[in-house]
Amino acid sequence: MPENEWQRSSFCGGGGNNCIETLPQNGLILMRESQDPEAIISVTPKQLAAFIQGAKAGEYDHLT
């Protein structure tokens, strides 16, 4: 993958809408939603790992 290319999940589907995209940059992970690409947040790899672990454990199921 090229250095400055946003990555989408394979679960995103063919249309490319409603996708979370990520880009590693300067030791951080940049994240954005494909329908609003100007709104970017940054997290550390450790923060992202903790979020993913919580999501897998069902900690956020009440939000859906």
N, C-alpha and C positions, 0 to 999 in steps of 0.2 A: 504494500500500500504506500503511495506517495506520502511524504512527510506532512504536507498540509491538506490532506484530504479527509473530510468528515466521513465517519464510518457509521453505517446503519445496521441494525439487527437484521438477520435473515428472516425474522418473524414479521418484519415490517410489511411485507407484501409487495406486489408489483407496482401499485400506484404511487408509493412514496409519501403518502399523506399520513399524518398522525404518528410519526416516527420520532423516536429519540435518537439523536446523532451524537457521537463522541469524537473528540480530537485530543490526543495527548499533546501537551505543549508546556515547555519549561517546568517539568516536574508536576504539573497539574493535569487534570482531566477536564476539558471544556465540554459542556453539554448544552444542547439546544433542542427545541422541538421543530420538526421540519416545516410546520405551518407558520412559525414565527421565528425565522432564522436569525433575526437581529437580537433576540432575547437570549443571552448566553450566560450560563452560570459556570463557576469553576469549583472543583472539589479536589481534594487530595486523593491519591489512590487508596489510602487507608479509609477515608470517609466513604468513598464509593463502595469499597468492599464491605463495610459495615452496613450500608444501605441495602446492598444486594443480599447479604446474609439475612437481614431483617425481613426483606420481601419474601425470600424463600421460606422463612419460618412463619409467614402469615401475619406479621406484625402490622401490616398496612391493609389487610383484607377489608377492614371496616370502611375504607375510603372508596371502595369500588362498588 
